[in-house]
Every structure is written in C-alpha cells, then in structure tokens.
C-alpha cells in the first residue's frame, strides 16, 4: 500500500515508483532503523545518493510506504565514520 503523500510528491522528488517497489521486494537495504512503534527507515542506493523509504508495518503485517526521498549519501557515510 502506498500512502497518498507518495503520489502527491513523486513528481517533485527524484525517484521512480518502480525502483521503490523493486527495492522493497528484491534488494537488501544498506540500513534499517526503527524510528518508532511499527515504523522503519530503510536506506537503499540510488544513483549518486541514497534513497530513504519510510514504512509502517501494521498488526496484520501489512506494509504501507509513508514517504520516499533521496538524500546525499555522505550523510550515511559520516554516520558510519563516527561509529
């Protein structure tokens, strides 16, 4: 399931919905972070940036994509360097 926010903003943001679906089904994320109860931030490679996919998994194991955005991969690389 895709949250309406995704459809409202996908023209303005640099990602392809087919690529997002492929990442969720076929790719292993670079990072997974639990941001709050049942909400997760997944990071996938995307051209020269990282693609952030925020999902929610409900009590019935349904997955909803809340938002998707790209961000400079240096952000993730700096976090790794700090550890």
GUFI-389326 format. One record per atom (N, C-alpha, C, O): z, y, x; residue in one letter. Coordinates in steps of 0.1 Angstrom, whole numbers, padded with zeros to 4 digits, always signed. Atoms other than C-alpha are relative to their C-alpha. Layout:
ZYXA;...
END
This chain:
+0000-0012+0008X;+0000+0000+0000X;+0000+0012+0009X;+0006+0013+0019X;+0001-0013-0007X;-0008+0035+0012X;+0006+0011-0008X;+0002+0013-0019X;-0006-0011+0007X;+0013+0065+0003X;-0010+0011-0002X;-0019+0013+0007X;+0010-0011+0003X;-0007+0094-0013X;-0001+0010+0012X;-0011+0016+0013X;+0000-0010-0011X;+0003+0116+0017X;-0011-0004+0010X;-0017+0005+0016X;+0010+0004-0010X;-0020+0095+0039X;-0014+0004-0005X;-0022+0010+0003X;+0013-0004+0005X;-0050+0101+0017X;-0003+0015-0001X;-0014+0020+0001X;+0001-0014+0000X;-0043+0138+0014X;-0003+0006+0014X;-0010+0016+0015X;+0001-0006-0014X;-0042+0143+0052X;-0010-0007+0009X;-0011-0002+0021X;+0007+0008-0010X;-0065+0117+0067X;-0013+0008+0005X;-0018+0005+0016X;+0012-0008-0004X;-0095+0142+0068X;+0004+0010+0012X;-0004+0012+0021X;-0005-0010-0010X;-0074+0167+0089X;+0005-0007+0013X;+0005+0000+0023X;-0006+0007-0012X;-0059+0141+0113X;-0010-0009+0006X;-0020-0014+0000X;+0010+0007-0008X;-0077+0122+0140X;+0003-0015+0000X;+0008-0021+0010X;-0001+0014+0001X;-0076+0086+0128X;-0009-0005-0011X;-0014+0002-0020X;+0009+0007+0009X;-0097+0061+0109X;+0009-0010-0008X;+0016-0018-0002X;-0009+0009+0008X;-0081+0042+0080X;-0003-0015+0003X;+0006-0023+0002X;+0003+0014-0003X;-0099+0010+0090X;+0007-0004+0013X;+0012-0015+0015X;-0007+0002-0012X;-0084+0014+0125X;+0015-0002-0003X;+0021-0011+0003X;-0014+0001+0003X;-0049+0018+0110X;+0002-0014-0006X;+0012-0021-0002X;-0001+0014+0006X;-0054-0014+0089X;-0001-0010+0010X;+0006-0020+0010X;+0002+0010-0011X;-0067-0033+0119X;+0013+0000+0009X;+0017-0011+0013X;-0013+0000-0009X;-0036-0022+0140X;+0011-0007-0007X;+0017-0016-0001X;-0011+0006+0007X;-0012-0033+0113X;-0002-0015-0001X;+0008-0023-0001X;+0003+0014+0002X;-0029-0067+0108X;-0002-0008+0013X;+0003-0019+0014X;+0005+0007-0011X;-0043-0076+0142X;+0006+0003+0014X;+0005-0004+0023X;-0004-0005-0013X;-0027-0056+0170X;+0016-0001+0002X;+0023+0000-0008X;-0014-0001-0003X;+0007-0057+0187X;+0003+0014+0004X;-0003+0020+0013X;-0003-0015-0003X;+0023-0022+0188X;+0006+0001+0014X;+0012-0008+0019X;-0006-0003-0013X;+0033-0006+0220X;+0015+0002-0001X;+0022+0000+0008X;-0014-0002+0002X;+0066+0003+0205X;+0003-0001-0015X;-0006+0002-0024X;-0005+0000+0014X;+0086-0003+0173X;+0014+0006+0000X;+0023+0002+0008X;-0014-0006+0001X;+0116+0019+0164X;+0004+0000-0015X;-0004+0003-0024X;-0006-0002+0014X;+0138+0017+0133X;+0005+0014-0001X;+0014+0018+0006X;-0004-0014+0002X;+0141+0052+0120X;+0011+0002-0010X;+0019+0011-0009X;-0011+0000+0010X;+0164+0045+0090X;-0002-0013-0007X;-0010-0022-0004X;+0000+0012+0008X;+0170+0018+0065X;-0014-0004-0005X;-0019+0004-0013X;+0013+0005+0004X;+0138-0002+0060X;-0012+0008+0004X;-0023+0006-0001X;+0011-0009-0005X;+0117+0025+0078X;-0002-0002+0015X;+0008-0002+0022X;+0003+0003-0014X;+0099+0019+0111X;-0011+0009+0005X;-0020+0012-0003X;+0011-0008-0006X;+0078+0039+0135X;-0007-0010+0010X;-0001-0015+0019X;+0008+0009-0008X;+0050+0018+0151X;-0009+0009+0008X;-0015+0019+0003X;+0009-0008-0009X;+0030+0032+0181X;-0010-0010+0005X;-0008-0020+0011X;+0012+0008-0005X;-0005+0019+0189X;-0008+0009+0009X;-0008+0021+0007X;+0009-0008-0008X;-0030+0030+0215X;-0011+0006-0009X;-0016-0001-0018X;+0010-0006+0008X;-0056+0054+0201X;-0008+0010+0009X;-0004+0021+0011X;+0008-0008-0009X;-0084+0067+0224X;+0009+0005+0011X;+0014-0003+0018X;-0009-0006-0011X;-0065+0091+0248X;+0014+0003-0004X;+0022+0007+0004X;-0013-0003+0006X;-0035+0094+0225X;+0007-0013-0004X;+0002-0024-0002X;-0007+0011+0007X;-0010+0072+0207X;-0001+0003-0015X;-0002+0015-0019X;+0000-0002+0015X;-0012+0066+0170X;+0013-0005-0005X;+0017-0016-0003X;-0013+0003+0006X;+0021+0067+0151X;-0003-0004-0014X;-0009+0004-0022X;+0001+0005+0014X;+0023+0047+0119X;+0014-0002-0005X;+0021-0010+0001X;-0013+0002+0006X;+0054+0051+0098X;-0001-0008-0012X;-0009-0005-0021X;+0001+0009+0011X;+0060+0023+0074X;+0014-0002-0006X;+0024+0000+0000X;-0012+0004+0007X;+0086+0012+0048X;-0002-0014-0005X;-0013-0017-0010X;+0001+0014+0005X;+0093-0024+0040X;+0011-0001-0011X;+0023+0000-0008X;-0010+0000+0011X;+0110-0028+0006X;+0007-0014-0001X;+0004-0023+0007X;-0007+0012+0002X;+0133-0056-0006X;-0008-0012-0003X;-0003-0023-0002X;+0009+0011+0004X;+0104-0077-0017X;-0011-0002+0011X;-0021-0009+0009X;+0009+0001-0012X;+0087-0075+0018X;-0014+0007-0002X;-0023+0003+0005X;+0012-0008+0001X;+0060-0051+0006X;+0000+0011+0010X;+0011+0017+0012X;+0001-0010-0011X;+0048-0027+0033X;-0008+0012-0006X;-0019+0010-0011X;+0007-0012+0004X;+0039+0009+0025X;-0001+0009+0012X;+0009+0011+0019X;+0003-0009-0011X;+0023+0032+0051X;+0004+0014-0006X;-0003+0019-0015X;-0004-0014+0004X;+0041+0066+0047X;-0009+0011+0006X;-0013+0020-0001X;+0008-0010-0007X;+0022+0086+0073X;-0006-0006+0013X;-0001-0016+0018X;+0007+0004-0013X;-0001+0083+0103X;-0004+0013+0007X;-0009+0023+0001X;+0004-0012-0008X;-0006+0108+0131X;-0002-0004+0014X;+0004-0014+0019X;+0002+0002-0014X;-0018+0109+0166X;+0008+0010+0008X;+0011+0021+0004X;-0008-0008-0009X;+0002+0123+0195X;-0003-0003+0014X;-0007-0014+0017X;+0003+0002-0014X;-0003+0128+0232X;+0009-0012+0006X;+0021-0013+0004X;-0007+0012-0005X;+0006+0095+0250X;+0010+0004+0011X;+0019-0005+0014X;-0010-0005-0010X;+0025+0115+0276X;+0014+0000-0005X;+0024-0002+0002X;-0013+0000+0007X;+0054+0117+0251X;+0007-0013+0002X;+0018-0014+0006X;-0006+0013-0001X;+0059+0080+0251X;+0002-0004+0015X;+0012-0010+0019X;-0001+0003-0014X;+0053+0077+0289X;+0012+0007+0006X;+0019+0002+0015X;-0012-0007-0005X;+0080+0104+0296X;+0013-0007-0005X;+0022-0009+0003X;-0012+0008+0005X;+0105+0084+0274X;+0002-0012+0008X;+0013-0016+0011X;-0002+0012-0009X;+0098+0053+0295X;+0005+0004+0013X;+0013-0003+0019X;-0004-0004-0013X;+0102+0072+0327X;+0015+0004+0000X;+0022+0002+0010X;-0014-0004+0000X;+0136+0085+0316X;+0010-0012+0000X;+0021-0011+0004X;-0009+0012+0001X;+0150+0050+0310X;+0001-0007+0013X;+0008-0018+0013X;
END
